[in-house]
Amino acid sequence: MSYRESFYRYLMTQCSADAKDDVAQFANNAQNDQTFPKQEQSYEELSNYLELNAGYLPNMSIFDEAYQMYREKMSY
């Protein structure tokens, strides 16, 4: 069984000090979210968490885009 990094760990690679795109802004905000499920890989679990707790995420399509990027990277 191959190792798969968590979504949070992947998302942190998208952080940017001068975040101009939505995914980078999401990553920067998630970095400051003390209760973000840092070990989670499941789309459903992450989506549920974000819908209930992430006021910093203007819309879920940003998460969908970031999660798709994560899946593509993990499917090597």
C-alpha positions in Angstrom: 0.0 0.0 0.0 1.4 3.4 -1.0 1.6 6.4 1.3 -0.6 9.2 0.5 -0.1 12.6 2.1 -2.9 14.4 3.8 -4.9 17.1 1.9 -3.7 19.7 4.4 0.0 18.8 3.8 -0.6 19.2 0.1 -2.5 22.4 0.6 0.4 23.9 2.5 2.5 23.6 -0.7 0.1 26.1 -2.3 0.6 28.9 0.3 1.9 32.1 -1.0 2.8 35.4 0.7 1.4 37.4 -2.1 -1.6 35.1 -2.8 -3.4 36.2 -5.9 -5.4 33.1 -6.8 -8.2 31.6 -4.8 -6.4 28.3 -3.9 -3.4 30.1 -2.5 -5.7 32.3 -0.4 -7.5 29.2 0.8 -4.1 27.7 1.7 -3.0 30.8 3.6 -6.3 30.9 5.6 -6.3 27.1 6.3 -2.8 27.5 7.7 -4.2 29.7 10.4 -7.2 27.4 11.1 -6.2 25.7 14.4 -8.9 23.0 14.1 -8.4 22.1 10.4 -8.4 18.3 10.1 -4.7 18.0 9.2 -4.5 14.3 8.7 -7.7 13.9 6.6 -7.7 12.7 3.0 -11.4 12.1 2.5 -13.3 14.5 0.3 -16.5 14.0 2.2 -14.9 14.6 5.7 -13.0 17.7 4.5 -16.1 19.1 2.7 -18.2 18.6 5.8 -15.6 20.3 8.0 -15.2 23.3 5.6 -19.0 23.8 5.1 -19.5 24.1 8.9 -16.2 25.8 10.0 -14.5 27.7 7.3 -15.9 31.2 7.2 -12.7 32.1 5.4 -13.7 30.1 2.3 -15.9 32.2 0.1 -17.3 29.2 -1.8 -16.8 25.5 -2.0 -15.7 25.5 -5.6 -12.3 26.7 -4.4 -12.0 23.6 -2.2 -13.2 21.5 -5.1 -10.5 22.9 -7.3 -7.8 22.4 -4.6 -9.0 18.9 -4.0 -8.8 18.0 -7.7 -5.2 19.3 -7.8 -4.5 17.1 -4.7 -6.0 14.0 -6.3 -4.0 14.6 -9.5 -0.8 14.9 -7.6 -1.6 11.7 -5.5 -2.3 9.6 -8.5 1.3 9.1 -9.7 
